[in-house]
Amino acid sequence: MVDSTKDGRQRSAVYPGSLVDIITKEDQRSGRRVRGVVQEILTNSSTHPHGIKVGLKDGRVGRVAEICGDDP
Protein backbone atom coordinates (compact mmCIF):
# COMPACT_ATOMS: atom_id res chain seq x y z
CA MET A 1 0.00 0.00 0.00
CA VAL A 2 1.26 3.49 -0.88
CA ASP A 3 1.77 5.99 1.93
CA SER A 4 -0.86 8.65 1.15
CA THR A 5 1.30 11.38 2.70
CA LYS A 6 4.02 10.73 0.11
CA ASP A 7 2.05 9.98 -3.06
CA GLY A 8 1.08 13.55 -3.96
CA ARG A 9 -2.70 13.19 -4.14
CA GLN A 10 -3.36 15.30 -1.02
CA ARG A 11 -2.91 19.06 -1.43
CA SER A 12 -2.20 19.42 2.31
CA ALA A 13 0.99 17.33 1.92
CA VAL A 14 2.45 19.49 -0.87
CA TYR A 15 3.79 22.98 -0.27
CA PRO A 16 6.29 25.42 -1.83
CA GLY A 17 9.80 24.21 -1.08
CA SER A 18 8.88 20.52 -1.20
CA LEU A 19 11.21 18.25 -3.17
CA VAL A 20 8.94 16.17 -5.43
CA ASP A 21 8.90 13.84 -8.40
CA ILE A 22 6.39 14.96 -11.03
CA ILE A 23 5.05 13.52 -14.25
CA THR A 24 4.68 16.15 -16.96
CA LYS A 25 1.89 16.07 -19.54
CA GLU A 26 4.32 14.87 -22.23
CA ASP A 27 5.50 11.98 -20.03
CA GLN A 28 2.10 10.66 -18.95
CA ARG A 29 2.26 7.65 -21.28
CA SER A 30 5.82 6.66 -20.34
CA GLY A 31 5.48 7.55 -16.65
CA ARG A 32 8.91 9.25 -16.71
CA ARG A 33 9.44 11.28 -13.56
CA VAL A 34 11.27 14.56 -13.12
CA ARG A 35 12.56 15.74 -9.74
CA GLY A 36 12.35 19.35 -8.64
CA VAL A 37 11.37 21.86 -5.99
CA VAL A 38 7.79 23.15 -5.85
CA GLN A 39 7.42 26.86 -6.54
CA GLU A 40 3.61 27.01 -6.66
CA ILE A 41 0.61 24.73 -6.25
CA LEU A 42 -1.75 24.89 -9.23
CA THR A 43 -4.52 22.52 -8.11
CA ASN A 44 -7.23 24.22 -6.05
CA SER A 45 -9.05 21.12 -4.77
CA SER A 46 -7.90 19.33 -1.62
CA THR A 47 -7.30 16.04 -3.48
CA HIS A 48 -6.78 14.86 -7.04
CA PRO A 49 -6.71 11.21 -8.16
CA HIS A 50 -3.78 11.76 -10.56
CA GLY A 51 -1.73 13.97 -8.23
CA ILE A 52 -1.68 17.63 -7.30
CA LYS A 53 -0.56 19.86 -10.19
CA VAL A 54 2.46 22.01 -9.34
CA GLY A 55 4.90 24.39 -10.98
CA LEU A 56 8.55 23.73 -10.21
CA LYS A 57 11.24 26.37 -9.66
CA ASP A 58 12.77 25.46 -13.04
CA GLY A 59 9.48 26.23 -14.82
CA ARG A 60 8.23 22.71 -15.52
CA VAL A 61 4.63 21.85 -14.67
CA GLY A 62 3.24 18.44 -13.78
CA ARG A 63 1.38 16.29 -11.31
CA VAL A 64 3.10 15.11 -8.14
CA ALA A 65 3.89 11.39 -8.28
CA GLU A 66 5.83 11.32 -5.01
CA ILE A 67 6.91 13.71 -2.29
CA CYS A 68 10.63 13.22 -1.64
CA GLY A 69 11.16 15.76 1.15
CA ASP A 70 12.01 19.41 1.71
CA ASP A 71 14.31 21.60 -0.38
CA PRO A 72 17.84 20.70 0.75
N, C-alpha and C positions, 0 to 999 in steps of 0.2 A: 504494500500500500504506500502511496506517495504522501509525504508529509505536506499537508495543505498550507503550512506556513512558508514553505520553500518553493511551491510549484507555480506561483505567480498568478493564480486565479482570484486572489483576494486583494482588493485595492488597499486595505488597511496594512498589508504586509510590505507594500512597495512604497518607497518614498525617495525624493531627490537625494542623491548621494549613495544609493544602493548599488552594489556591484551585481549585475544580472546577466544572464544569457537570454538573448531574444531570438526570435525567428522573424525575419523580415518577410514582407509580402512576396518578394521574388523567390524566397527559399522555402515557402510553405510546402511545396511538393517534396523537396529533398529532405526537409527537416534540419537543414544546416543551421547551426547556432552561431551567434556572434556575441562576444562578451564586451560589456561596456558599463559605464556609470550613468545612472538615470539623471537627466537634467529636468525633465518635466513628465508628469503623468497626464496622458491624453484621454483615458477612459473615465467617464463621469460616474458610471454605476459602481456599486460596491463589489460586485463580482462579475466575471466574464468567463464563460466556459472554455474559451481558447486562450486565455491569458489577458492580463491588463496591458493595454497599449501604452507605450512610453516612447519618449524621445531621448536619445542618448546625448551625452556631451559632444560626441563627434558628429552629430547631425543625423545619424541613422534612426529610423523609426521601425518599431516592431512590437510584437506581443511577447510578454515575459514568459519564458519556458521554465526558468529556474532562478531563484534568488540565491546568489553566491555569498553575499555578505555586504559589508560597508565599504565605501571607498577607502583604499589603503592610505 
